[in-house]
Amino acid sequence: MTSHVGKYQLIRQLAGGIVEDYLAKAAGPRGFEKTLVLECLRPDMAEDVAFVEMFLDEVRSAARLTHPHIAQVFDFGEADGTYFLAREYIDGPSLSRLIKRAAAQRMLLPVTLCARIISQACEGLAFAHGLTHPKTNQPLELIHRCIRPYNILLSRQGTAKVVDFGIDKLRSQWSPRYHLPIEGQFAYMPLEELRGWKVDRRVDVYALGVVLYELLTARKPFESTSDSGVAQAILSEPMVPAERHRPDLPGALRAILVRALAKEREQRYPDCHAFQADLEAFILSEGEPVTPRQVAWLIQQVTASDDPAVIAPAAPNSGR
């Protein structure tokens, strides 16, 4: 990869794989600069015409998503022989990092803050799921299909944003063909996806439920020493109740987890709107509001240094 892709200057690589992520900046008139993330097709993948078309199709759909809780796509196309997507740079940690830092310190994250973060992700996903074509008004039927803690990011202003709509689906589908295994991929797949059935928006509800479970407990609802063992557990075993890992969980939140993670999709939340409504009702029932300042406080604790940060058990006025 060169130091530039069209008008974008590459600063450093953030992630590798079939689609490679770079921190980049775009220069404008009178010294204006904008920091962003450039996602580029790996050169050998760019030679695969079928994959390039799939990449561009997914990017076109993602570019339609303008919402406060979805990372915005600014530009996409081809420059200097590289196919790319330019998206918003989020200046805070992923939920994956948040979970790892909290677990390292054996700290429990405040339940209302966890609920608010997932509620915001629900809002972004609900918007995407309901998007229609501007000309035909037909549903675009957009599904993320790869919700994971690493692709829900927190800005330093205390806002959760879902990233890589469509792109992570390509990564998960094509990486095995190029012998690039994705560890832990089955942990977020509901029963219907593991069985190869046609999926709908409830696949994102389930994956987001797993992320909420992790935020609250630093564990997963189904665990095994291998990916195949996890898949088998999802297919045939009951999930480990979250209260086994965290006995202080309020009953209302335990009920939300049970519904979001129901094996049979007919028993799951029908969409992210319903999921979010229950999360917000739970926050309200706790009696204290959750503000962006409190989420930002948590982010500050996590990103205070390169060493594992000490995360206090609760931010000021953050509830449990």
N, C-alpha and C positions, 0 to 999 in steps of 0.2 A: 504494500500500500504506500502511495506517495504521501507527501506532507500536505497535499491539497486535493480536494475533490471539488472541481468547479470553483465556486466562490467561497467554499468553506475551507478553513485552515484546521487541520487535525492537530489537537494538543496531545492527547494520549489515548491509548486503547483502554476501554472499560471492561469489555467482555469479548470472548471469542466464540467460535462456532460457525455454523452455516451463515448466519447473519452476524457481522462483527460490529460492536458498538464503540464509538469514539466520542470523547469529549471534544467539541469543536467550537469554533467561533466564526461568525460572519461579519465582515467589515462593511461599513456603509459610509455615506458622505460625512465630511467634517469630523473624522475620527470616531464615528459611532461604531460600536462593536456589540454583538449579541452572542452570548454563550448558549450553546444548545448541544443536543446529542445527535450524532449522525450515525444511522444504522446502515451498513453497507453490505451488499452481497459479497461473499468470499469470491475471489476471482474465478476459481474453478466452477463454482455454482452459477456464475454469470454466463458460463458457456452452455448451460442447460436451458434451452429455450422454454421448455415446459415450466421449469421452476421460476424463471424470470417472469413469465406471464402470471403465474400464481402470486408471486411477490407483488407485482404491480396491481393486481386485482385486490389483494388484501389492503395494500396501501391506499388505493383509491377510496375504499370503504372507510378506512381509519381516518382519512382526511376529512370526512364529513362530520366527525365527532367533535363538536365544540361544546364542552361542558366543564364546569369548575372542578369536577372530580375525575376527569380523564385528561391525560397528558395530550396537549394539542400538537397536531402535525402541521408544520409550517410549509413544507415543500417536499417534493419527491420527483424522481426522474432518473436521468442518466447523464453523467459528466465524466470526461476523461476515462471512458471505458468502464466506469463503476456505476452500478445501480444503487440508489440510496433513498433513504427517508430521513428528513430532518425534523426532529421533534423537540418539544419543550424540555429544558433541563430543570430537573427538580433538585433543589439545593439541600435536601435532607436525606435521612436513611431510608432504606427499605424496611418493611415489616420483618423480613428475614433477619436483618441486622439487629433490629429492636428485640426480637425474641431471643437471639443468641446472647446479646449483652445482658438482658435480664436474667436468663438462665445461668450465665456465668457467675452472677452475683447472688443467685438463689433468691431473687426478688420477684414478688408477684405484682404484675401490672394492675393498676386500678380498674375495676370491672366496668365502671361507667366510661372511662376513656377508651377501653377496648371496644365497647359497644358503639361509641360515637365514631371511631375510626372505621369500623366495618359498616356502620350505617352510611357513611359518606361513600364508601366503595359501592355499596348497594345502589345509592342514588346515581352514580356514574354508570353502572352496568344497566340499570333500569332504563336510563336514557338511551343507551346504545341498543338495547333489545327492542325498544319501541320505535326506533328511527324508521322513517319511510322515505321513499325516493321523492325528491322535490318536484318532479314532473308528473310521475304516474301515481304518486301517493300510495304506492304498494309497499308493504313491509319489506325491509331489506334483510330481515331475519339474521341480524348480526349476533353472533355468540362468541365470547372470548375463547372458551374451551381450554384455557390454560392458566386459570387464576392460581397464583402461587404467592407466598409471602414476598418473594423477590421482585414481583412486578406490581406491588402496591407500595408506592413511595409516599413519604411524608415531607411536605415542605416545611421550612423553618418558620412559616407563618401559621403552622398547625392545621394544614389541610392535607387530606389523603387524596392521592391521585392514582388511578389505574393506568398502567403503561402497556405498550406493545399489543394493542388490540389487533389480532390477526397474525402478527409476526411470530409470537410464541407458539401459535398453533402450527405454523410452518416448521419451526424449529423441532417441535416434538414429533411431527409426522415424518420429517426427512432425515433427522439426525441418525436414527438407526440404520438407514440405508447406506450411510457413509461411515458406519462404525463409530459413531459418536454417541455413546449411551448417555441418557439423562437419568441420573440417580434420583430415586424417590418419586418418579413420575406417577406411579400407580396410587400413591397415597391420597391424591386429590381427585381420583376418578370414581364416579358413582357406579353402582352396579350395572346400570344400563349401558354405560360406555365400555366397561370391561367386557360385557357380553357382545359388543359390536352392534348394538341396536342404534337406530337413528336417535340423535340427541336433540334436545331443545334447550330453552333458556334455563331450565332447572339444573342442567349440568353446571352452570355457573353458580347457582344457589348452593349446590352441594359443596363445590370447591371453596366458596367463600365461608361456608360453615366450618370446614376443616381449618381454614386460616383463623377464624374466631376461636376455635377450640385451642389452637396453638398459642394464640396471644394470651389466653387465660391460663393455660396450664404448662406451656413449653413442651407439650407432648402432642402426639397425634392420636386420633380416635381408634386407629388400627395400627399396630406395630408388629414388626417381625424383623428377623435378621437379614431378610432378602426381599427384593421387589416382588418376586413371585409369591412369597409368603404373605406379604401385605395384600396382594390382589386376591389370594385365596381367602384371607380373613374377611375382606370386604364382601366377597361373594357368599360366605357361609357362616360367619360368626357375628354375634352382636358386638357393637362398639363398646369400648371401655367407657363407662360413665365419667363425665368430666369431674364430678364431685369426688371420685376416687383419688384424683390427683390434687384436687383443690376443694376440700370439704366446705369452705366458706362461701361457695357460689350460691347466690340467691336462687330460689326455686324458679322464678320467672325466667332467669337466664338459662338455667338448665333445660327448661321446657323449650326455649328458642333453639338451643343446640340440638335437642332431640328431633325437632321438626325439620330443621335445616339439613340434618344428616340422615333423614329417613332413607332406608334402603329402597323402598318402593317409591318411585317419584310421585305417584298419586297422593302419597301421604306427606310429601315435602311441601314447602312453600311454593305456590304456583308461579311466583315471580319475585324479583328483587324488591318491588314495591311493598309486597306483603311482609317480606323479611325485614325491610327497613322500618315499617310501621310498628312492628313488635319491638324492635330495638329501641326506637324512640319512646315508645310507651314505657319500656323498662327504665330508661334513663329518667323519665318524668316521675316514675313511681319512687325513685331513690331520693327525690326531694331537693336535689341540688343540680343546677345547670352545669353542663360541660361546655367550656368556652375554647375557642382556638388558642387562647393564651395558655391554657392548661396543657393542651396537646403540644404546643411549642415548647413549654417548659420541659416536658418529657423528652422531646427531641434534643434539647440542649444537654440534658444529662447523658444521653446516649452518645452524642457526638463531641463530648467535651475534650476527648483526647484520643490518640491512637491506641492507648491501653484500654482494657475493659472498663467502661465507665460505671460509676456507682449510680444506680437508679434508685431513687428514694421510693418507698412504698406507695406514696401518694403525693400528688401535686397539691398546692393550696386549693382548698374548696373543690376537690375533685371527687368527692364521694368515697366509696370504698377503695 
